[in-house]
Amino acid sequence: MNGLQRGILSAAALFGLLAAVLHLYTLQNATTVEALSHAPDLAIAQPTWQLFDEQGRLKRELQATHMEQWPGEPRARLTEPRLQLRDQQFQTWRVQAERGWIDTDGRGMVLDSRVKLQRDTRADGPVVTTEHLRIAAHSDLIETDQAVILSSGNWHFSATGLRAELGRQQLQLLGKVRGIHD
């Protein structure tokens, strides 16, 4: 074997070794990134947020058992969220669910699974149950296109869809409305 062939063989062996090292390094980094993506960027136990109006009065208070923000998701996940709203007439509404999401773009929040909306428990008023509810960030607007049960006194209504403007004291059942009086 002459010097030129030995040089070519040595260069090929060196490039092969470099390729193997680069491959192992890439695998190690991919494993690290994959391990990191199985954990949230942010996790908070028992978070509480309060929002006040221009006069300094409490307008909204959100509590949850747990909140997480995961990489690449445009919203934060909530476990057992409980929201208290005060409408323009200063009446208190409470909303609770098994889980929910806060949009990070400021559009509002979504509550999901066993959602219950009711006027303050001390007041006699409507109670709405559904599986999915959207709550606007900067207004009293609450909506769903899912099945809804509305109970108020001896009246029980079922419907598909709901639009409520709490500050205007308007609650609209949107479709397939059926009512029963006990």
Secondary structure, 3 states (H helix, E strand, C coil): CCHHHHHHHHHHHHHHHHHHHHHHHHHHHHHHHHHHCCCCCEEEECCEEEEECCCCCEEEEEECCEEEECCCCCEEEEECCEEEEECCCCCEEEEECCEEEEECCCCEEEEEEEEEEEECCCCCCCEEEEEEEEEECCCCEEEEEEEEEEEECCEEEEEEEEEEEHHHCEEEEEEEEEEEEC
